[in-house]
Amino acid sequence: MSERPFETVVAGTTDEYRLDVVTDPEPDTPQTVVYFTAVDIDEAGHQAARLLAAVTGPDDRYGELYAHDGDGSAVHCETIHLPA
């Protein structure tokens, strides 16, 4: 799954990211979805790791990081794993 709708109120932005926090084997049902902005993909990855660590949940969880493509879709960037 590389593209999913990106729900945003900022039209035409491309510096917006979404982190889907997943705590079970089914990635299509995230426990939490966090939207944030970052200056670039590297900073978004660092911020996503901090957000993943801050979310309450099981010790072994991961996050799917998506970038807003500017047209209302989310493009998968990377998977961030927080091991137990």
HELIX and SHEET records of a PDB file:
HELIX    1   1 ILE A   41  ALA A   54  1                                  14    
SHEET    1   A 5 GLU A   3  PRO A   5  0                                        
SHEET    2   A 5 SER A  73  LEU A  82 -1                                        
SHEET    3   A 5 ARG A  61  HIS A  68 -1                                        
SHEET    4   A 5 GLU A  16  VAL A  22 -1                                        
SHEET    5   A 5 THR A  32  THR A  37 -1                                        
END                                                                             
